[in-house]
Amino acid sequence: MECQYLDDVYELFLLGLLKPKEATEVKEHLERGCPYCKDHLREAAQSVYFLLSVAKGRKPPNSLKAEILRSLHRT
């Protein structure tokens, strides 16, 4: 999987909205330590967190932020 194809899927990956095969491919790519993708995944995680924090005027629970950060450290 090439990095340029991942630019549009980081947020979907974090939200668990990719098809299982696609999610596996993204996860395997990240596990290989691609610095470009890791940086962009971190940016996507921040975007997802902030978007969720303004959704319906409610702040997401701190556990959500912690879970996103833990998933980034595992990759």
PDB file of N, CA, C and O in Angstrom:
ATOM      1  N   MET A   1       0.851  -1.175   0.000  1.00  0.00           N
ATOM      2  CA  MET A   1       0.000   0.000   0.000  1.00  0.00           C
ATOM      3  C   MET A   1       0.895   1.235   0.000  1.00  0.00           C
ATOM      4  O   MET A   1       1.797   1.354   0.829  1.00  0.00           O
ATOM      5  N   GLU A   2       0.647   2.144  -0.921  1.00  0.00           N
ATOM      6  CA  GLU A   2       1.446   3.343  -1.049  1.00  0.00           C
ATOM      7  C   GLU A   2       0.895   4.467  -0.172  1.00  0.00           C
ATOM      8  O   GLU A   2      -0.314   4.571   0.035  1.00  0.00           O
ATOM      9  N   CYS A   3       1.771   5.279   0.324  1.00  0.00           N
ATOM     10  CA  CYS A   3       1.390   6.334   1.260  1.00  0.00           C
ATOM     11  C   CYS A   3       0.369   7.310   0.685  1.00  0.00           C
ATOM     12  O   CYS A   3      -0.548   7.727   1.392  1.00  0.00           O
ATOM     13  N   GLN A   4       0.513   7.680  -0.581  1.00  0.00           N
ATOM     14  CA  GLN A   4      -0.408   8.689  -1.132  1.00  0.00           C
ATOM     15  C   GLN A   4      -1.852   8.201  -1.111  1.00  0.00           C
ATOM     16  O   GLN A   4      -2.768   9.023  -1.114  1.00  0.00           O
ATOM     17  N   TYR A   5      -2.080   6.913  -1.091  1.00  0.00           N
ATOM     18  CA  TYR A   5      -3.441   6.385  -1.048  1.00  0.00           C
ATOM     19  C   TYR A   5      -4.039   6.434   0.363  1.00  0.00           C
ATOM     20  O   TYR A   5      -5.246   6.267   0.539  1.00  0.00           O
ATOM     21  N   LEU A   6      -3.206   6.659   1.336  1.00  0.00           N
ATOM     22  CA  LEU A   6      -3.677   6.667   2.714  1.00  0.00           C
ATOM     23  C   LEU A   6      -4.158   8.032   3.191  1.00  0.00           C
ATOM     24  O   LEU A   6      -4.847   8.120   4.208  1.00  0.00           O
ATOM     25  N   ASP A   7      -3.814   9.077   2.488  1.00  0.00           N
ATOM     26  CA  ASP A   7      -4.170  10.421   2.946  1.00  0.00           C
ATOM     27  C   ASP A   7      -5.662  10.594   3.197  1.00  0.00           C
ATOM     28  O   ASP A   7      -6.056  11.394   4.046  1.00  0.00           O
ATOM     29  N   ASP A   8      -6.479   9.870   2.487  1.00  0.00           N
ATOM     30  CA  ASP A   8      -7.923  10.016   2.635  1.00  0.00           C
ATOM     31  C   ASP A   8      -8.551   9.017   3.604  1.00  0.00           C
ATOM     32  O   ASP A   8      -9.768   9.018   3.788  1.00  0.00           O
ATOM     33  N   VAL A   9      -7.737   8.168   4.222  1.00  0.00           N
ATOM     34  CA  VAL A   9      -8.337   7.120   5.054  1.00  0.00           C
ATOM     35  C   VAL A   9      -7.923   7.143   6.521  1.00  0.00           C
ATOM     36  O   VAL A   9      -8.425   6.338   7.305  1.00  0.00           O
ATOM     37  N   TYR A  10      -7.036   8.027   6.910  1.00  0.00           N
ATOM     38  CA  TYR A  10      -6.587   8.032   8.308  1.00  0.00           C
ATOM     39  C   TYR A  10      -7.747   8.186   9.288  1.00  0.00           C
ATOM     40  O   TYR A  10      -7.855   7.437  10.259  1.00  0.00           O
ATOM     41  N   GLU A  11      -8.609   9.162   9.024  1.00  0.00           N
ATOM     42  CA  GLU A  11      -9.740   9.394   9.928  1.00  0.00           C
ATOM     43  C   GLU A  11     -10.683   8.196   9.942  1.00  0.00           C
ATOM     44  O   GLU A  11     -11.160   7.786  11.000  1.00  0.00           O
ATOM     45  N   LEU A  12     -10.949   7.635   8.763  1.00  0.00           N
ATOM     46  CA  LEU A  12     -11.826   6.460   8.686  1.00  0.00           C
ATOM     47  C   LEU A  12     -11.218   5.285   9.451  1.00  0.00           C
ATOM     48  O   LEU A  12     -11.934   4.542  10.123  1.00  0.00           O
ATOM     49  N   PHE A  13      -9.912   5.120   9.350  1.00  0.00           N
ATOM     50  CA  PHE A  13      -9.219   4.053  10.066  1.00  0.00           C
ATOM     51  C   PHE A  13      -9.395   4.225  11.573  1.00  0.00           C
ATOM     52  O   PHE A  13      -9.719   3.270  12.280  1.00  0.00           O
ATOM     53  N   LEU A  14      -9.178   5.449  12.059  1.00  0.00           N
ATOM     54  CA  LEU A  14      -9.302   5.713  13.494  1.00  0.00           C
ATOM     55  C   LEU A  14     -10.720   5.511  14.007  1.00  0.00           C
ATOM     56  O   LEU A  14     -10.922   5.104  15.152  1.00  0.00           O
ATOM     57  N   LEU A  15     -11.689   5.792  13.168  1.00  0.00           N
ATOM     58  CA  LEU A  15     -13.086   5.643  13.567  1.00  0.00           C
ATOM     59  C   LEU A  15     -13.598   4.219  13.369  1.00  0.00           C
ATOM     60  O   LEU A  15     -14.743   3.922  13.709  1.00  0.00           O
ATOM     61  N   GLY A  16     -12.765   3.338  12.823  1.00  0.00           N
ATOM     62  CA  GLY A  16     -13.174   1.956  12.610  1.00  0.00           C
ATOM     63  C   GLY A  16     -14.159   1.795  11.467  1.00  0.00           C
ATOM     64  O   GLY A  16     -14.973   0.871  11.479  1.00  0.00           O
ATOM     65  N   LEU A  17     -14.099   2.678  10.479  1.00  0.00           N
ATOM     66  CA  LEU A  17     -15.066   2.664   9.399  1.00  0.00           C
ATOM     67  C   LEU A  17     -14.550   2.043   8.100  1.00  0.00           C
ATOM     68  O   LEU A  17     -15.263   2.020   7.096  1.00  0.00           O
ATOM     69  N   LEU A  18     -13.324   1.544   8.116  1.00  0.00           N
ATOM     70  CA  LEU A  18     -12.805   0.874   6.924  1.00  0.00           C
ATOM     71  C   LEU A  18     -13.268  -0.576   6.891  1.00  0.00           C
ATOM     72  O   LEU A  18     -13.574  -1.171   7.924  1.00  0.00           O
ATOM     73  N   LYS A  19     -13.312  -1.123   5.702  1.00  0.00           N
ATOM     74  CA  LYS A  19     -13.602  -2.549   5.570  1.00  0.00           C
ATOM     75  C   LYS A  19     -12.454  -3.306   6.233  1.00  0.00           C
ATOM     76  O   LYS A  19     -11.328  -2.809   6.262  1.00  0.00           O
ATOM     77  N   PRO A  20     -12.720  -4.499   6.765  1.00  0.00           N
ATOM     78  CA  PRO A  20     -11.677  -5.231   7.488  1.00  0.00           C
ATOM     79  C   PRO A  20     -10.376  -5.396   6.698  1.00  0.00           C
ATOM     80  O   PRO A  20      -9.292  -5.233   7.259  1.00  0.00           O
ATOM     81  N   LYS A  21     -10.469  -5.712   5.419  1.00  0.00           N
ATOM     82  CA  LYS A  21      -9.255  -5.903   4.619  1.00  0.00           C
ATOM     83  C   LYS A  21      -8.467  -4.602   4.511  1.00  0.00           C
ATOM     84  O   LYS A  21      -7.243  -4.600   4.639  1.00  0.00           O
ATOM     85  N   GLU A  22      -9.174  -3.496   4.275  1.00  0.00           N
ATOM     86  CA  GLU A  22      -8.502  -2.199   4.180  1.00  0.00           C
ATOM     87  C   GLU A  22      -7.865  -1.816   5.506  1.00  0.00           C
ATOM     88  O   GLU A  22      -6.737  -1.324   5.538  1.00  0.00           O
ATOM     89  N   ALA A  23      -8.586  -2.040   6.599  1.00  0.00           N
ATOM     90  CA  ALA A  23      -8.060  -1.710   7.926  1.00  0.00           C
ATOM     91  C   ALA A  23      -6.800  -2.513   8.215  1.00  0.00           C
ATOM     92  O   ALA A  23      -5.844  -1.987   8.785  1.00  0.00           O
ATOM     93  N   THR A  24      -6.794  -3.772   7.828  1.00  0.00           N
ATOM     94  CA  THR A  24      -5.622  -4.619   8.032  1.00  0.00           C
ATOM     95  C   THR A  24      -4.437  -4.102   7.231  1.00  0.00           C
ATOM     96  O   THR A  24      -3.312  -4.064   7.730  1.00  0.00           O
ATOM     97  N   GLU A  25      -4.691  -3.702   5.986  1.00  0.00           N
ATOM     98  CA  GLU A  25      -3.611  -3.170   5.149  1.00  0.00           C
ATOM     99  C   GLU A  25      -3.022  -1.891   5.742  1.00  0.00           C
ATOM    100  O   GLU A  25      -1.804  -1.712   5.760  1.00  0.00           O
ATOM    101  N   VAL A  26      -3.887  -1.008   6.224  1.00  0.00           N
ATOM    102  CA  VAL A  26      -3.411   0.235   6.837  1.00  0.00           C
ATOM    103  C   VAL A  26      -2.612  -0.086   8.094  1.00  0.00           C
ATOM    104  O   VAL A  26      -1.527   0.458   8.296  1.00  0.00           O
ATOM    105  N   LYS A  27      -3.136  -0.955   8.930  1.00  0.00           N
ATOM    106  CA  LYS A  27      -2.456  -1.323  10.178  1.00  0.00           C
ATOM    107  C   LYS A  27      -1.085  -1.933   9.897  1.00  0.00           C
ATOM    108  O   LYS A  27      -0.103  -1.584  10.553  1.00  0.00           O
ATOM    109  N   GLU A  28      -1.015  -2.838   8.932  1.00  0.00           N
ATOM    110  CA  GLU A  28       0.263  -3.468   8.587  1.00  0.00           C
ATOM    111  C   GLU A  28       1.251  -2.433   8.058  1.00  0.00           C
ATOM    112  O   GLU A  28       2.441  -2.487   8.368  1.00  0.00           O
ATOM    113  N   HIS A  29       0.760  -1.502   7.268  1.00  0.00           N
ATOM    114  CA  HIS A  29       1.631  -0.443   6.751  1.00  0.00           C
ATOM    115  C   HIS A  29       2.170   0.399   7.904  1.00  0.00           C
ATOM    116  O   HIS A  29       3.363   0.700   7.944  1.00  0.00           O
ATOM    117  N   LEU A  30       1.313   0.776   8.830  1.00  0.00           N
ATOM    118  CA  LEU A  30       1.753   1.579   9.970  1.00  0.00           C
ATOM    119  C   LEU A  30       2.743   0.819  10.846  1.00  0.00           C
ATOM    120  O   LEU A  30       3.676   1.411  11.389  1.00  0.00           O
ATOM    121  N   GLU A  31       2.547  -0.474  10.983  1.00  0.00           N
ATOM    122  CA  GLU A  31       3.447  -1.294  11.800  1.00  0.00           C
ATOM    123  C   GLU A  31       4.849  -1.362  11.209  1.00  0.00           C
ATOM    124  O   GLU A  31       5.808  -1.658  11.922  1.00  0.00           O
ATOM    125  N   ARG A  32       4.976  -1.093   9.914  1.00  0.00           N
ATOM    126  CA  ARG A  32       6.297  -1.071   9.288  1.00  0.00           C
ATOM    127  C   ARG A  32       7.049   0.217   9.609  1.00  0.00           C
ATOM    128  O   ARG A  32       8.211   0.370   9.235  1.00  0.00           O
ATOM    129  N   GLY A  33       6.385   1.141  10.302  1.00  0.00           N
ATOM    130  CA  GLY A  33       7.060   2.332  10.817  1.00  0.00           C
ATOM    131  C   GLY A  33       7.191   3.489   9.846  1.00  0.00           C
ATOM    132  O   GLY A  33       8.129   4.278   9.962  1.00  0.00           O
ATOM    133  N   CYS A  34       6.295   3.611   8.910  1.00  0.00           N
ATOM    134  CA  CYS A  34       6.344   4.709   7.943  1.00  0.00           C
ATOM    135  C   CYS A  34       6.214   6.048   8.678  1.00  0.00           C
ATOM    136  O   CYS A  34       5.156   6.332   9.239  1.00  0.00           O
ATOM    137  N   PRO A  35       7.256   6.869   8.688  1.00  0.00           N
ATOM    138  CA  PRO A  35       7.182   8.137   9.429  1.00  0.00           C
ATOM    139  C   PRO A  35       6.149   9.107   8.846  1.00  0.00           C
ATOM    140  O   PRO A  35       5.480   9.819   9.595  1.00  0.00           O
ATOM    141  N   TYR A  36       6.016   9.139   7.537  1.00  0.00           N
ATOM    142  CA  TYR A  36       5.024  10.010   6.896  1.00  0.00           C
ATOM    143  C   TYR A  36       3.628   9.665   7.403  1.00  0.00           C
ATOM    144  O   TYR A  36       2.871  10.548   7.808  1.00  0.00           O
ATOM    145  N   CYS A  37       3.296   8.396   7.379  1.00  0.00           N
ATOM    146  CA  CYS A  37       1.953   7.964   7.776  1.00  0.00           C
ATOM    147  C   CYS A  37       1.719   8.126   9.274  1.00  0.00           C
ATOM    148  O   CYS A  37       0.618   8.485   9.694  1.00  0.00           O
ATOM    149  N   LYS A  38       2.729   7.868  10.071  1.00  0.00           N
ATOM    150  CA  LYS A  38       2.560   8.053  11.515  1.00  0.00           C
ATOM    151  C   LYS A  38       2.269   9.510  11.848  1.00  0.00           C
ATOM    152  O   LYS A  38       1.405   9.800  12.676  1.00  0.00           O
ATOM    153  N   ASP A  39       2.991  10.429  11.203  1.00  0.00           N
ATOM    154  CA  ASP A  39       2.735  11.854  11.437  1.00  0.00           C
ATOM    155  C   ASP A  39       1.326  12.238  11.010  1.00  0.00           C
ATOM    156  O   ASP A  39       0.627  12.955  11.727  1.00  0.00           O
ATOM    157  N   HIS A  40       0.911  11.763   9.843  1.00  0.00           N
ATOM    158  CA  HIS A  40      -0.415  12.104   9.348  1.00  0.00           C
ATOM    159  C   HIS A  40      -1.522  11.418  10.158  1.00  0.00           C
ATOM    160  O   HIS A  40      -2.623  11.952  10.296  1.00  0.00           O
ATOM    161  N   LEU A  41      -1.223  10.251  10.682  1.00  0.00           N
ATOM    162  CA  LEU A  41      -2.197   9.584  11.539  1.00  0.00           C
ATOM    163  C   LEU A  41      -2.388  10.365  12.836  1.00  0.00           C
ATOM    164  O   LEU A  41      -3.508  10.472  13.337  1.00  0.00           O
ATOM    165  N   ARG A  42      -1.317  10.904  13.376  1.00  0.00           N
ATOM    166  CA  ARG A  42      -1.427  11.737  14.589  1.00  0.00           C
ATOM    167  C   ARG A  42      -2.279  12.974  14.316  1.00  0.00           C
ATOM    168  O   ARG A  42      -3.124  13.349  15.129  1.00  0.00           O
ATOM    169  N   GLU A  43      -2.047  13.604  13.165  1.00  0.00           N
ATOM    170  CA  GLU A  43      -2.864  14.766  12.800  1.00  0.00           C
ATOM    171  C   GLU A  43      -4.334  14.374  12.651  1.00  0.00           C
ATOM    172  O   GLU A  43      -5.226  15.107  13.079  1.00  0.00           O
ATOM    173  N   ALA A  44      -4.575  13.219  12.045  1.00  0.00           N
ATOM    174  CA  ALA A  44      -5.949  12.745  11.872  1.00  0.00           C
ATOM    175  C   ALA A  44      -6.591  12.476  13.232  1.00  0.00           C
ATOM    176  O   ALA A  44      -7.773  12.758  13.429  1.00  0.00           O
ATOM    177  N   ALA A  45      -5.821  11.934  14.161  1.00  0.00           N
ATOM    178  CA  ALA A  45      -6.350  11.654  15.499  1.00  0.00           C
ATOM    179  C   ALA A  45      -6.783  12.951  16.183  1.00  0.00           C
ATOM    180  O   ALA A  45      -7.820  12.997  16.844  1.00  0.00           O
ATOM    181  N   GLN A  46      -5.989  13.991  16.021  1.00  0.00           N
ATOM    182  CA  GLN A  46      -6.373  15.286  16.601  1.00  0.00           C
ATOM    183  C   GLN A  46      -7.644  15.806  15.943  1.00  0.00           C
ATOM    184  O   GLN A  46      -8.542  16.310  16.618  1.00  0.00           O
ATOM    185  N   SER A  47      -7.715  15.682  14.628  1.00  0.00           N
ATOM    186  CA  SER A  47      -8.908  16.146  13.907  1.00  0.00           C
ATOM    187  C   SER A  47     -10.154  15.399  14.364  1.00  0.00           C
ATOM    188  O   SER A  47     -11.196  16.005  14.613  1.00  0.00           O
ATOM    189  N   VAL A  48     -10.036  14.080  14.472  1.00  0.00           N
ATOM    190  CA  VAL A  48     -11.173  13.268  14.904  1.00  0.00           C
ATOM    191  C   VAL A  48     -11.596  13.675  16.308  1.00  0.00           C
ATOM    192  O   VAL A  48     -12.786  13.828  16.582  1.00  0.00           O
ATOM    193  N   TYR A  49     -10.644  13.847  17.178  1.00  0.00           N
ATOM    194  CA  TYR A  49     -10.963  14.233  18.555  1.00  0.00           C
ATOM    195  C   TYR A  49     -11.689  15.578  18.597  1.00  0.00           C
ATOM    196  O   TYR A  49     -12.708  15.717  19.274  1.00  0.00           O
ATOM    197  N   PHE A  50     -11.164  16.565  17.872  1.00  0.00           N
ATOM    198  CA  PHE A  50     -11.790  17.884  17.895  1.00  0.00           C
ATOM    199  C   PHE A  50     -13.163  17.870  17.241  1.00  0.00           C
ATOM    200  O   PHE A  50     -14.083  18.529  17.726  1.00  0.00           O
ATOM    201  N   LEU A  51     -13.316  17.135  16.156  1.00  0.00           N
ATOM    202  CA  LEU A  51     -14.631  17.039  15.520  1.00  0.00           C
ATOM    203  C   LEU A  51     -15.645  16.395  16.448  1.00  0.00           C
ATOM    204  O   LEU A  51     -16.790  16.837  16.539  1.00  0.00           O
ATOM    205  N   LEU A  52     -15.217  15.352  17.130  1.00  0.00           N
ATOM    206  CA  LEU A  52     -16.124  14.693  18.063  1.00  0.00           C
ATOM    207  C   LEU A  52     -16.441  15.589  19.260  1.00  0.00           C
ATOM    208  O   LEU A  52     -17.516  15.492  19.853  1.00  0.00           O
ATOM    209  N   SER A  53     -15.502  16.450  19.604  1.00  0.00           N
ATOM    210  CA  SER A  53     -15.726  17.310  20.765  1.00  0.00           C
ATOM    211  C   SER A  53     -16.771  18.388  20.481  1.00  0.00           C
ATOM    212  O   SER A  53     -17.402  18.889  21.411  1.00  0.00           O
ATOM    213  N   VAL A  54     -16.963  18.750  19.220  1.00  0.00           N
ATOM    214  CA  VAL A  54     -17.971  19.767  18.909  1.00  0.00           C
ATOM    215  C   VAL A  54     -19.279  19.156  18.429  1.00  0.00           C
ATOM    216  O   VAL A  54     -20.283  19.855  18.298  1.00  0.00           O
ATOM    217  N   ALA A  55     -19.268  17.871  18.169  1.00  0.00           N
ATOM    218  CA  ALA A  55     -20.486  17.202  17.714  1.00  0.00           C
ATOM    219  C   ALA A  55     -21.554  17.278  18.798  1.00  0.00           C
ATOM    220  O   ALA A  55     -21.314  16.903  19.946  1.00  0.00           O
ATOM    221  N   LYS A  56     -22.713  17.757  18.432  1.00  0.00           N
ATOM    222  CA  LYS A  56     -23.845  17.874  19.345  1.00  0.00           C
ATOM    223  C   LYS A  56     -23.515  18.696  20.579  1.00  0.00           C
ATOM    224  O   LYS A  56     -24.163  18.558  21.617  1.00  0.00           O
ATOM    225  N   GLY A  57     -22.504  19.555  20.466  1.00  0.00           N
ATOM    226  CA  GLY A  57     -22.168  20.431  21.583  1.00  0.00           C
ATOM    227  C   GLY A  57     -21.660  19.703  22.805  1.00  0.00           C
ATOM    228  O   GLY A  57     -21.688  20.243  23.911  1.00  0.00           O
ATOM    229  N   ARG A  58     -21.194  18.475  22.617  1.00  0.00           N
ATOM    230  CA  ARG A  58     -20.716  17.698  23.754  1.00  0.00           C
ATOM    231  C   ARG A  58     -19.247  17.396  23.586  1.00  0.00           C
ATOM    232  O   ARG A  58     -18.765  17.166  22.476  1.00  0.00           O
ATOM    233  N   LYS A  59     -18.560  17.399  24.672  1.00  0.00           N
ATOM    234  CA  LYS A  59     -17.149  17.041  24.678  1.00  0.00           C
ATOM    235  C   LYS A  59     -17.035  15.525  24.825  1.00  0.00           C
ATOM    236  O   LYS A  59     -17.697  14.938  25.681  1.00  0.00           O
ATOM    237  N   PRO A  60     -16.200  14.883  23.997  1.00  0.00           N
ATOM    238  CA  PRO A  60     -16.042  13.438  24.146  1.00  0.00           C
ATOM    239  C   PRO A  60     -15.368  13.117  25.481  1.00  0.00           C
ATOM    240  O   PRO A  60     -14.625  13.934  26.024  1.00  0.00           O
ATOM    241  N   PRO A  61     -15.629  11.953  25.985  1.00  0.00           N
ATOM    242  CA  PRO A  61     -15.004  11.586  27.253  1.00  0.00           C
ATOM    243  C   PRO A  61     -13.488  11.511  27.115  1.00  0.00           C
ATOM    244  O   PRO A  61     -12.970  11.180  26.048  1.00  0.00           O
ATOM    245  N   ASN A  62     -12.790  11.815  28.186  1.00  0.00           N
ATOM    246  CA  ASN A  62     -11.330  11.739  28.172  1.00  0.00           C
ATOM    247  C   ASN A  62     -10.843  10.352  27.789  1.00  0.00           C
ATOM    248  O   ASN A  62      -9.755  10.207  27.232  1.00  0.00           O
ATOM    249  N   SER A  63     -11.642   9.331  28.084  1.00  0.00           N
ATOM    250  CA  SER A  63     -11.228   7.973  27.746  1.00  0.00           C
ATOM    251  C   SER A  63     -11.096   7.794  26.235  1.00  0.00           C
ATOM    252  O   SER A  63     -10.283   6.990  25.779  1.00  0.00           O
ATOM    253  N   LEU A  64     -11.889   8.539  25.448  1.00  0.00           N
ATOM    254  CA  LEU A  64     -11.786   8.452  23.995  1.00  0.00           C
ATOM    255  C   LEU A  64     -10.445   8.994  23.530  1.00  0.00           C
ATOM    256  O   LEU A  64      -9.767   8.377  22.708  1.00  0.00           O
ATOM    257  N   LYS A  65     -10.069  10.138  24.054  1.00  0.00           N
ATOM    258  CA  LYS A  65      -8.775  10.706  23.692  1.00  0.00           C
ATOM    259  C   LYS A  65      -7.659   9.748  24.094  1.00  0.00           C
ATOM    260  O   LYS A  65      -6.722   9.525  23.328  1.00  0.00           O
ATOM    261  N   ALA A  66      -7.760   9.191  25.278  1.00  0.00           N
ATOM    262  CA  ALA A  66      -6.749   8.252  25.752  1.00  0.00           C
ATOM    263  C   ALA A  66      -6.680   7.025  24.855  1.00  0.00           C
ATOM    264  O   ALA A  66      -5.589   6.539  24.556  1.00  0.00           O
ATOM    265  N   GLU A  67      -7.822   6.522  24.427  1.00  0.00           N
ATOM    266  CA  GLU A  67      -7.849   5.339  23.557  1.00  0.00           C
ATOM    267  C   GLU A  67      -7.215   5.643  22.197  1.00  0.00           C
ATOM    268  O   GLU A  67      -6.469   4.821  21.665  1.00  0.00           O
ATOM    269  N   ILE A  68      -7.502   6.804  21.640  1.00  0.00           N
ATOM    270  CA  ILE A  68      -6.889   7.190  20.360  1.00  0.00           C
ATOM    271  C   ILE A  68      -5.381   7.291  20.521  1.00  0.00           C
ATOM    272  O   ILE A  68      -4.637   6.802  19.671  1.00  0.00           O
ATOM    273  N   LEU A  69      -4.922   7.910  21.587  1.00  0.00           N
ATOM    274  CA  LEU A  69      -3.481   8.034  21.809  1.00  0.00           C
ATOM    275  C   LEU A  69      -2.826   6.673  22.020  1.00  0.00           C
ATOM    276  O   LEU A  69      -1.726   6.430  21.523  1.00  0.00           O
ATOM    277  N   ARG A  70      -3.500   5.777  22.759  1.00  0.00           N
ATOM    278  CA  ARG A  70      -2.959   4.428  22.962  1.00  0.00           C
ATOM    279  C   ARG A  70      -2.838   3.702  21.623  1.00  0.00           C
ATOM    280  O   ARG A  70      -1.851   3.009  21.378  1.00  0.00           O
ATOM    281  N   SER A  71      -3.836   3.858  20.760  1.00  0.00           N
ATOM    282  CA  SER A  71      -3.777   3.173  19.460  1.00  0.00           C
ATOM    283  C   SER A  71      -2.636   3.705  18.619  1.00  0.00           C
ATOM    284  O   SER A  71      -2.043   2.954  17.844  1.00  0.00           O
ATOM    285  N   LEU A  72      -2.314   4.984  18.751  1.00  0.00           N
ATOM    286  CA  LEU A  72      -1.190   5.540  18.015  1.00  0.00           C
ATOM    287  C   LEU A  72       0.136   4.987  18.522  1.00  0.00           C
ATOM    288  O   LEU A  72       1.051   4.737  17.737  1.00  0.00           O
ATOM    289  N   HIS A  73       0.236   4.799  19.824  1.00  0.00           N
ATOM    290  CA  HIS A  73       1.482   4.271  20.404  1.00  0.00           C
ATOM    291  C   HIS A  73       1.679   2.805  20.034  1.00  0.00           C
ATOM    292  O   HIS A  73       2.813   2.331  19.966  1.00  0.00           O
ATOM    293  N   ARG A  74       0.586   2.083  19.795  1.00  0.00           N
ATOM    294  CA  ARG A  74       0.702   0.672  19.431  1.00  0.00           C
ATOM    295  C   ARG A  74       1.159   0.501  18.004  1.00  0.00           C
ATOM    296  O   ARG A  74       1.716  -0.539  17.653  1.00  0.00           O
ATOM    297  N   THR A  75       0.931   1.522  17.155  1.00  0.00           N
ATOM    298  CA  THR A  75       1.316   1.386  15.741  1.00  0.00           C
ATOM    299  C   THR A  75       2.723   1.830  15.496  1.00  0.00           C
ATOM    300  O   THR A  75       3.198   1.779  14.361  1.00  0.00           O
TER     301      THR A  75
END
